[in-house]
Amino acid sequence: MDLMLTVPIAALALTIEAIIGYPDTIFRLIRHPVMWAGALIARLDAGLNRGGDRRRRWLGVAALVVLALAAWVPCWLIEASVCALVPRAVAIVVIGVLASALLASVSLITHVRAVAVGLRAGLAEGRVAVSHIVGRDPASLDAAGVARAAIESLAENFSDGVVAPALWCAVLGLPGIALYKVVNTADSMIGHLTARHGAFGWAAARFDDVINLPASRLAALWLVLAAAVVPGASARGAMVSVRRDAGQHRSPNAGWPEAAMAGALGLRLAGPRVYGAVRVDDAWMGAGRAAAGVADIERALRLVRVAAWLQIGVVWLLAVIIGPA
């Protein structure tokens, strides 16, 4: 892949999405590409997820291949066609606009800010708002639990929704970011250790772990660097927390941005929590206070905004460095 093409595409996509997000007008007209992927995943789940566990696992692998091809082939054809038909600079703009639809910083910040607004109005409103962004039982959360859940989701989704897609766009262009998004969506829909999806979703969950491995570490780095310039945040605390706690998380990836966030803000995140009726005894990330509140959500939002723009600046710098002489 031509990095002189893909890195500027990633830089432009990140900038466009950070400024305007995904416009409501376009959403009303064609919905969102992740929703298209979700519809295909649901159809594959309904049509193939049956039989014994061995059969389900192999059919899950087949479903993942179908999803990967459905994402890669059309986007490769679009990118190749655009590059063949218009000058390089125009191609970067066109493909950058398309790729920006698969980033989610504005949506993420909007949803997490809604939790702060809801929690400020009362615990019931906070629980409703946080139920839109986390899978755990909101009725089991007190006010501090709601705030921690929002901050954990912000940290993890900064990695999954911003850093990882940008990374794969910079490496593999429009096909790369599309492939990442469809796999990540599959993991969120079928990559669960349940009776129905434990076998069928195995391939999606494992592949998602692999492709998020570099981005989760990079997301932690952006948060550490952002903490160095955000008032009230601690870069040293973030680094200590990452070194000590990230590897203790049950996820091979989520612990990195969560530990960085916790250490930067002097909080404890993750830990034991309830999903449905199931209690998950996970390790704590960070050694600070568990009593988070609205002010901590707002501090976390500031940290992520700075980290996101830091990433944009670095990707633009890379685009300039590797660009044609």
Summary of the structure (lengths in Angstrom):
residues: 325
radius of gyration: 19.7
end to end distance: 18.6
largest distance: 59.4
contacts: 1201
relative contact order: 0.14
helix: 75%
strand: 4%
